[in-house]
Amino acid sequence: MTQCISEISRVKNLNRLIIGKHEVEAWYFSPYPPAFAHAETVYICEFCFSYFISARQLERHCMHCTLLHPPGNEIYRQDDLSFYEIDGRKQKLYCRNLCLISKCFLDHKTLYYDVDPFLFYVMTVTDEHGSHVIGYFSKEKESMDQYNLACILTLPQYQRKGYGRLLIAFSYELSKAEGKLGSPEKPLSDLGLLSYRAFWSETLVEKLINFKGEVSIEELSHMTSFTTQDILHTLQSIDALKYYRGQHIICLNDSVIEGYYKSLKKNRRTINPQALQWKPPHFTAAELRYI
């Protein structure tokens, strides 16, 4: 039930997707049923992600679909922004549909149907019509490598608006609540690596500029829940590690500091830790038997 190596090079099999009021173009192959292959347009319910071959079928479905938000626990709400935690074992159909649409925009995604070992954290924006999915990230229930994120996606119609950064920030808020260090599953895609490096560097520069006195890599790790390896790679990428008088020191150059103050002028949404209502889930051996 996973994508085999030969599938990676498959040409995309869908053209256009209608998701609510948005029309988007598929980027990559996704294993929708054969009847949908090379269809001119695939119509998708924006609340449950069920898929249809015609607008009429979608209309009939919407008359009976009662879902107005993701089928999980709402664990965060700030203004119109919410996060829902969904267990892949309890909501298999929804999570499988979510993975199918994700594969349209992620070339490296390989899991479609084996959703049981994962928790899905879905971000929505709410209006008078319901909670519309912006993006999500998945996370293994039991990660041997202590990964705090397995797959991340912002739907195309919401990209370039800072939502990807919010998804990454939220994954680290969960790690802080767990009292653990976190890192995304490797290897990262090219876009994923760029997004994470930008987030890591902005967060570390903010901590260093506002911190008074000396600080070690371990202390930065404790403050941010970043692994020491991710911190070192990030500091190297912004040329902040210098060798001085027989030891390595952290030194921010003028361009990095200037970039930080320039970013403060942007009107960005941030994650408010006080709005998180969540306790780390614990699973019994029986519940993890399939892993």
C-alpha positions in Angstrom: 0.0 0.0 0.0 3.0 2.3 -0.4 4.4 3.9 -3.5 6.9 1.7 -5.2 10.1 3.1 -6.7 8.8 2.9 -10.3 5.8 5.2 -9.4 8.1 8.1 -8.5 8.7 8.9 -12.1 5.1 8.6 -13.1 3.6 11.5 -15.1 0.9 13.3 -13.2 -2.5 11.7 -13.9 -4.8 14.6 -12.9 -5.2 18.0 -14.5 -7.4 20.4 -12.4 -8.8 20.1 -9.0 -11.8 22.1 -7.8 -11.6 22.4 -4.0 -14.4 24.6 -2.7 -14.2 27.9 -4.5 -10.6 27.3 -5.6 -9.4 25.8 -8.8 -5.8 24.5 -8.7 -3.6 22.5 -11.0 -2.2 19.1 -9.9 1.6 19.0 -9.9 2.4 15.3 -9.5 1.0 11.8 -9.8 -1.5 10.7 -7.2 -3.0 7.2 -7.0 -6.7 8.1 -7.3 -8.9 5.3 -8.8 -8.4 4.5 -12.5 -11.7 6.2 -13.4 -10.2 9.5 -12.4 -7.0 9.1 -14.4 -6.5 11.9 -16.9 -9.9 13.4 -16.0 -10.2 17.0 -17.1 -11.4 18.1 -13.7 -11.7 16.3 -10.3 -14.2 17.8 -7.8 -13.2 17.5 -4.2 -15.3 18.3 -1.1 -13.4 20.9 0.9 -14.5 19.5 4.2 -14.1 15.7 3.9 -11.9 15.5 0.8 -14.1 13.0 -0.9 -13.6 13.1 -4.7 -16.0 13.1 -7.6 -15.8 13.0 -11.4 -18.5 15.6 -12.0 -19.8 18.8 -10.4 -23.3 17.3 -10.1 -21.9 14.4 -8.0 -20.2 16.9 -5.7 -23.4 18.9 -5.3 -25.4 15.7 -4.3 -22.6 14.8 -1.8 -22.6 18.3 -0.3 -26.4 18.1 0.4 -25.7 15.2 2.8 -22.1 15.9 4.0 -22.4 17.2 7.6 -18.7 17.8 8.2 -17.9 21.5 8.6 -14.5 21.0 10.3 -11.8 18.2 10.4 -13.1 15.1 12.3 -10.8 15.4 15.3 -10.1 17.3 18.5 -9.7 21.1 18.3 -6.5 21.7 20.3 -5.8 25.3 19.3 -7.8 28.4 18.5 -6.6 31.9 18.0 -9.0 34.3 16.2 -10.1 32.5 13.1 -7.2 30.0 13.1 -7.5 26.5 14.5 -5.6 23.2 14.7 -7.2 19.8 14.9 -5.6 16.6 16.0 -6.7 13.6 14.1 -5.8 9.9 14.8 -5.1 8.1 11.5 -6.4 4.9 13.1 -9.8 6.4 14.1 -10.4 8.5 11.0 -8.9 6.3 8.2 -11.1 7.5 5.3 -10.5 11.2 6.0 -6.7 10.8 6.5 -6.5 8.7 3.3 -8.3 11.3 1.3 -6.0 13.9 2.8 -3.0 11.9 1.8 -4.3 11.4 -1.8 -4.8 15.2 -2.3 -1.4 15.8 -0.7 0.3 13.5 -3.2 -0.9 15.9 -6.0 1.5 18.5 -4.6 4.3 16.5 -3.0 6.6 14.5 -5.3 8.4 12.7 -2.5 5.4 11.6 -0.5 5.2 7.8 -0.5 2.4 6.8 2.0 -1.2 6.9 1.0 -3.2 4.3 2.8 -1.2 3.1 5.8 -2.3 6.0 8.0 -2.7 4.1 11.3 0.8 4.9 12.7 0.3 8.7 12.3 -1.4 11.6 14.0 -2.5 14.4 11.6 -2.5 18.1 12.7 -4.7 20.0 10.4 -4.7 23.8 10.3 -8.0 25.6 9.3 -9.3 29.1 8.9 -12.9 29.5 10.0 -15.7 31.7 8.4 -19.5 31.6 8.4 -19.4 28.5 6.1 -17.2 26.3 8.2 -13.5 25.6 8.9 -11.5 25.5 5.6 -8.3 23.4 5.6 -5.2 25.5 4.9 -2.6 22.7 5.4 -1.4 20.0 7.7 1.5 18.0 9.0 1.7 14.4 10.1 3.6 12.9 12.9 4.5 9.4 13.9 2.8 8.2 17.1 6.1 6.4 18.1 9.2 7.8 16.4 12.4 5.9 17.0 14.4 8.9 15.7 12.4 11.4 17.7 11.0 13.1 14.6 8.3 15.7 15.4 7.1 15.9 11.8 6.8 13.3 9.0 5.1 15.2 6.2 4.0 18.8 5.8 1.8 20.6 3.2 0.2 23.9 2.6 -2.5 23.7 -0.1 -1.5 25.7 -3.2 -4.3 28.3 -2.8 -2.9 29.3 0.6 0.8 29.2 -0.2 3.1 32.3 0.1 1.1 33.7 3.0 3.2 32.5 5.9 1.1 29.4 6.8 3.9 27.0 6.2 5.9 28.8 8.9 3.0 28.5 11.3 2.8 24.7 10.7 6.5 24.4 11.5 6.2 26.6 14.6 3.2 24.6 15.8 5.1 21.3 15.5 7.8 22.8 17.8 5.1 24.0 20.3 4.0 20.4 20.6 7.6 19.3 21.2 7.9 21.9 23.9 4.7 20.7 25.5 6.1 17.1 25.4 9.4 18.3 26.9 11.3 16.8 24.0 13.6 18.0 21.2 12.2 17.7 17.7 13.4 17.6 14.1 11.6 16.9 10.8 11.9 13.5 9.2 14.9 13.3 6.9 15.6 13.7 4.1 13.7 16.9 3.6 12.5 18.0 0.2 14.2 21.0 -1.4 11.3 23.3 -0.5 11.0 21.8 2.9 14.7 22.4 3.6 14.4 26.0 2.6 11.4 26.5 4.8 13.0 24.9 7.8 16.3 26.7 7.4 14.4 30.1 7.2 12.4 29.2 10.3 15.4 27.9 12.3 17.6 30.9 11.4 14.9 33.5 12.2 14.1 31.8 15.6 17.8 31.5 16.6 18.6 35.0 15.5 15.7 36.3 17.6 16.9 34.3 20.7 20.5 35.5 20.3 19.6 39.2 19.8 17.3 39.3 22.8 19.5 37.2 25.1 21.7 39.0 27.5 24.9 37.3 28.5 26.5 34.0 27.3 24.5 31.2 25.9 25.5 27.7 24.8 24.2 25.5 22.0 22.6 23.2 24.6 20.8 26.2 26.1 19.5 27.3 22.7 18.3 23.8 22.2 16.4 23.8 25.5 14.8 27.2 24.6 13.7 26.3 21.1 13.3 22.4 21.2 15.6 22.3 18.2 18.1 19.5 18.1 21.8 20.6 18.6 22.5 19.2 15.1 19.9 21.4 13.5 21.2 24.4 15.4 24.8 23.8 14.4 23.8 23.4 10.7 21.7 26.6 10.8 24.4 28.7 12.5 26.9 27.4 9.9 24.5 28.3 7.0 24.3 32.0 8.2 28.0 32.1 8.9 27.5 32.7 12.7 30.1 30.2 14.0 33.5 31.8 14.3 36.8 30.5 15.7 38.2 33.0 18.3 41.1 32.6 20.7 41.1 28.8 20.7 37.3 28.2 20.8 34.2 28.5 18.7 31.9 31.4 19.4 28.5 32.6 18.0 28.8 35.9 16.2 26.0 37.4 14.1 27.1 39.6 11.1 25.5 42.9 10.2 23.5 41.5 7.3 21.8 38.9 9.5 20.9 41.4 12.1 19.6 43.8 9.5 17.5 41.0 8.0 16.0 40.2 11.4 14.9 43.8 12.0 13.5 44.0 8.5 11.4 40.9 9.2 9.9 42.5 12.3 8.2 45.0 10.0 6.2 42.2 8.3 2.7 41.7 9.5 3.0 38.0 10.4 0.7 35.7 12.3 2.4 33.8 15.1 1.5 30.8 17.3 0.3 31.8 20.8 1.4 29.0 23.2 -1.4 30.1 25.7 -4.0 29.1 23.1 -2.8 25.5 22.9 -5.1 23.2 24.8 -3.3 19.8 24.5 -1.8 17.0 26.4 0.6 14.6 24.7 -1.3 11.5 23.8 -0.1 8.2 25.2 -0.7 4.9 23.3 -0.8 1.4 24.8 1.2 -1.5 23.3 -2.0 -2.8 21.8 -2.7 0.5 20.0 0.9 0.5 18.6 0.8 -3.1 17.6 0.7 -2.2 13.9 3.8 -0.1 14.0 
